[in-house]
Amino acid sequence: MSVFRSNTQIYVQLIDDLTGTTVLSASSRSKAIAEQKVNKTEQAKLVGKLAAELSLAKGINAVVFDRNGYLYHGRVKSLADAAREGGLKF
């Protein structure tokens, strides 16, 4: 589970390390999340929940969390917490 954070958006990808392919992705640019008028931390929570729902639907329940050098604080932390609450195991 790889996280990318820009100034305005947050993205997460579930990547299969053996084949190097992206299994699924979720971002704050998805229509359901972008329509909601919430702050960036709340957007990150929604992306974490969406990523957890999509991964559980594909049968993935355990991931390795890659924060890509970002501090585990703020939006990155809220995304990870929401993914855990959604049922993913890190």
C-alpha positions as CSV (number, residue, x, y, z in Angstrom):
1,M,0.0,0.0,0.0
2,S,1.8,3.0,-1.3
3,V,0.8,6.6,-0.4
4,F,1.4,9.8,-2.4
5,R,0.5,13.1,-1.0
6,S,0.5,16.4,-3.0
7,N,-0.5,19.8,-1.7
8,T,-4.1,19.4,-2.5
9,Q,-4.8,15.6,-3.1
10,I,-3.9,12.2,-1.7
11,Y,-3.5,9.0,-3.6
12,V,-3.0,5.4,-2.5
13,Q,-2.1,2.3,-4.6
14,L,-2.1,-1.3,-3.7
15,I,0.9,-2.8,-5.6
16,D,1.8,-6.5,-6.1
17,D,5.5,-6.5,-5.3
18,L,6.1,-9.8,-7.1
19,T,4.8,-8.7,-10.5
20,G,5.2,-4.9,-10.0
21,T,1.6,-4.2,-11.0
22,T,-1.0,-2.0,-9.4
23,V,-3.8,-4.1,-8.1
24,L,-6.1,-1.1,-7.3
25,S,-5.9,2.6,-6.5
26,A,-8.0,5.2,-4.7
27,S,-7.6,8.9,-4.5
28,S,-9.3,12.1,-3.3
29,R,-10.0,12.9,-6.9
30,S,-12.6,10.2,-7.2
31,K,-16.1,11.6,-7.8
32,A,-17.7,10.5,-4.6
33,I,-14.9,12.1,-2.5
34,A,-14.3,15.2,-4.5
35,E,-18.0,16.2,-4.3
36,Q,-17.8,16.4,-0.5
37,K,-16.7,19.7,0.9
38,V,-14.3,18.6,3.7
39,N,-10.8,19.5,4.7
40,K,-7.8,17.6,3.5
41,T,-7.5,15.4,6.6
42,E,-11.1,14.3,6.2
43,Q,-10.4,13.6,2.5
44,A,-7.6,11.3,3.6
45,K,-9.9,9.4,5.9
46,L,-12.4,8.9,3.1
47,V,-9.6,7.7,0.7
48,G,-8.5,5.2,3.4
49,K,-12.0,3.8,3.8
50,L,-12.4,3.5,0.1
51,A,-9.1,1.7,-0.3
52,A,-10.1,-0.7,2.5
53,E,-13.5,-1.4,0.9
54,L,-11.9,-2.0,-2.6
55,S,-9.2,-4.2,-1.3
56,L,-11.5,-6.4,0.8
57,A,-13.8,-6.8,-2.2
58,K,-10.8,-8.1,-4.1
59,G,-9.9,-10.5,-1.2
60,I,-6.9,-8.5,0.1
61,N,-6.9,-8.2,3.8
62,A,-3.3,-7.7,4.7
63,V,-0.9,-5.1,3.3
64,V,2.5,-3.5,3.9
65,F,2.2,0.3,4.4
66,D,4.6,2.4,2.5
67,R,4.4,6.1,3.5
68,N,7.0,7.1,0.7
69,G,9.1,9.2,3.1
70,Y,6.2,11.3,4.3
71,L,6.0,11.7,8.1
72,Y,3.5,9.5,9.8
73,H,1.4,12.5,10.8
74,G,-1.6,14.4,9.6
75,R,-3.1,13.2,6.4
76,V,-0.9,10.1,6.1
77,K,-1.8,9.0,9.6
78,S,-5.6,9.6,9.1
79,L,-5.5,7.6,5.8
80,A,-3.8,4.7,7.6
81,D,-6.1,4.8,10.6
82,A,-9.2,4.8,8.3
83,A,-7.8,1.8,6.3
84,R,-7.3,-0.1,9.6
85,E,-10.8,0.7,10.7
86,G,-12.1,-0.5,7.3
87,G,-10.6,-3.9,8.0
88,L,-7.1,-3.9,6.5
89,K,-4.2,-5.3,8.5
90,F,-0.8,-3.7,8.3
